[in-house]
Structures are given as C-alpha cells and as structure tokens.
Amino acid sequence: MIETILGLAAQNLLSPIILFFALGLGAAFVRSDLTIPEAAAKSLSIYLLFAIGFKGGVSVSAHGIDTTLILSLIAGLILSFALPFLAFALLRGMTRLSTVDAAAVAGHYGSISIVTFVAATSVLQSQGIASEGYLVAVAAVMEAPAILSALWIVARFSSSAEAKEREQDTQGLWREILLNGSIVLLVGSFLIGFLTGEDGLKEIESFIVSPFKGVLCLFLLDMGLVAGRGLRASAHQLRPGLISFGILMPVLGSAAGLIAASLIGLSTGGAVLLMTLSASASYIAVPAAMRVALPEANPSIYLTMSLGITFPFNLTLGIPLYLSVAQAVGG
C-alpha cells in the first residue's frame, strides 16, 4: 500500500493545482512581491463556491433524494459536531495552548476546506473513479456545527466569565454563521442547481465546467502565498506538538469519515470525499466566525495550523493516502 500511496502522491505533486500552490508557497518564502489582489482573490473564491455548489445541486437533482443522501447529511453533521472534541483532547495533551486557543483550533478541524474537497474530486476524476455528487451538500452542512462545539468547549473548560457570557448570547453568532458569505453562496447555488437540473447546467456549462481548473490553479497560487507568509511570520509558534497535531488530526479525522462512509454504504469515491471532508480544516468560514465569537484567540495560530500545516499535508500526501485506504477497504 505504501508504494501505491507514494505513487499517487508523486502523480498528485505533478498536477497543475499542486504546482501552483507550491509556486505561491515558494514565492512567499523568498519574499517575492508576487501577489494576487484582494479583490481578485475574493472573485476567485466566489467563482469556486458558485461552481461547486451549482454542480452539486445538479447532481442531487439527477440522483434524487434517497436514504443514502439523508444518512450522508446526518453523518456530516455528527462528524462536524464530534471532531472538535477529539481535536481539543489531542491539543491539550500534545501542546501547551490555552483553553481558548485550543478550542479555536479544534473548531477549524471539525469544519471543512472546500478547496481540499475539490482537489480530492480532481484526483478521483484523473483516476476515473466516480463519486456521489451530493457530497457537496454534506460539505455545506459540515461548515458550521464545529463552531458551536468550539464555543461549548470554551464555556465548559474555560474560567473566562466573558467566554461563558458569550456562549449564552448566541443570537449574533448564529447570524454570523448562517449568513457567512461562503455558506450563503454555496447553499444558494446548490439549491439553484437542484431546481434547474441538467437543463440549467447546459445553459452555463461553458462558464463553470471548462474554466474551473484554471481558476482553481490561480486560487491555489494565492493560497500558497497566504500559507507561506503565515508560516514565515508564525514559525516561532509552531512547536513540534502543534506540527504533529496538524498531521495526526487529519489522519484520525479521515478514519472517522471512512467508518461513516462504510456504515452508510458510499462508493469508493464517495468514501474518499467524506474522508477528505473529515480530514480537512477550515480557513474561510471558521476564522470569520472566530473573530466574532472568540476574539481573544490567537488567529496566527489557528490560521497557520489549518492553512500552513494541514492544507499542504492533505494536498500532497493526505488525499493519496485516503484514496489508497478507501480502495483497500472497499476492495
């Protein structure tokens, strides 16, 4: 299996999306003035969320709503709620982070990275492996629950009266979570894709299918720049325990995703995608919510962990590992 994993990793490393991420990472480390304007980066993000959501909605429309879809959504919710508790326990055992910082980091590891999900989808396509398109809906429901778990952890284990008070007043937080731009766009475009189906896709296919990978390459170039600058600025905070956690947690998360996929009866491709969702860490929705919910948490820690450690690991070694394990288990 190790040879298979390394072979897939080598193949994955030579894909354009990984190489553009590496280009951004390298440019940041050598302090190049290469940059993606903030407005352009936001436009790329909007395009990807729109295209992912719309195509997922079309897939559900073609597939229909059945028991497997409903069970997949329930599994996604449970995983998103539960994984932060595992992450918090590991962080308290492996690092010296405060309760608030550990809870903030843990919340990122219960939520998902939609770009890691897309990268896994690209790997499956290159291998000719089919997957359930409705897992985009699972990705959408896994965005928010982890934030609530992180807040509960803070209220339960922190002595901060401010944190306990904030946990009581959740109305503003719920608004921040549910109306977060990435969630609104992903869910909204998913519903539009579901309502319009294949006919709707044909109308805009030339816009959201052919250019998709090119836009993804530019987005990952920007992610490489952001990750590289974060690593360079926060290198002094990345102790061995934190780095080890950033690699161990996605492996454990993927194992939980594999168990859920096996119980539900997902295909090998579907199992890989649920494993990837469970292994990824948010760097869009959760950081935005944490700025409101836990402003005392250190963003240089949780952003660097999710974007600088776990994201590159998943892109290079994680996805090939999840694919090899899913194939071995699924036969």
C-alpha positions, 0 to 999 in steps of 0.5 A: 500500500505504501508504494501505491500511496507514494505513487499517487502522491508523486502523480498528485505533486505533478498536477497543475493545482499542486504546482501552483500552490507550491509556486505561491508557497515558494514565492512567499518564502523568498519574499517575492512581491508576487501577489494576487489582489484582494479583490481578485482573490475574493472573485476567485473564491466566489467563482469556486463556491458558485461552481461547486455548489451549482454542480452539486445541486445538479447532481442531487437533482439527477440522483434524487433524494434517497436514504443514502443522501439523508444518512450522508447529511446526518453523518456530516453533521455528527462528524462536524459536531464530534471532531472538535472534541477529539481535536481539543483532547489531542491539543491539550495533551500534545501542546501547551495552548490555552483553553481558548486557543485550543478550542479555536483550533479544534473548531477549524478541524471539525469544519471543512476546506472546500478547496481540499474537497475539490482537489480530492474530486480532481484526483478521483476524476484523473483516476476515473473513479466516480463519486456521489455528487451530493457530497457537496451538500454534506460539505455545506452542512459540515461548515458550521456545527464545529463552531458551536462545539468550539464555543461549548468547549470554551464555556465548559473548560474555560474560567473566562466569565466573558467566554461563558457570557458569550456562549449564552448570547448566541443570537449574533453568532448564529447570524454570523454563521448562517449568513457567512458569505461562503455558506450563503453562496454555496447553499444558494447555488446548490439549491439553484442547481437542484431546481434547474437540473441538467437543463440549467447546467447546459445553459452555463456549462461553458462558464463553470465546467471548462474554466474551473481548473484554471481558476482553481490553479490561480486560487491555489497560487494565492493560497500558497502565498497566504500559507507561506507568509503565515508560516514565515511570520508564525514559525516561532509558534509552531512547536513540534506538538502543534506540527504533529497535531496538524498531521495526526488530526487529519489522519484520525479525522479521515478514519472517522469519515471512512467508518461513516462512509462504510456504515452508510454504504458510499462508493469508493469515491464517495468514501474518499470525499467524506474522508477528505471532508473529515480530514480537512480544516477550515480557513474561510468560514471558521476564522470569520466566525472566530473573530466574532465569537472568540476574539481573544484567540490567537488567529496566527495560530489557528490560521497557520495550523489549518492553512500552513500545516494541514492544507499542504499535508492533505494536498500532497500526501493526505488525499493519496493516502485516503484514496489508497485506504478507501480502495483497500477497504472497499476492495 
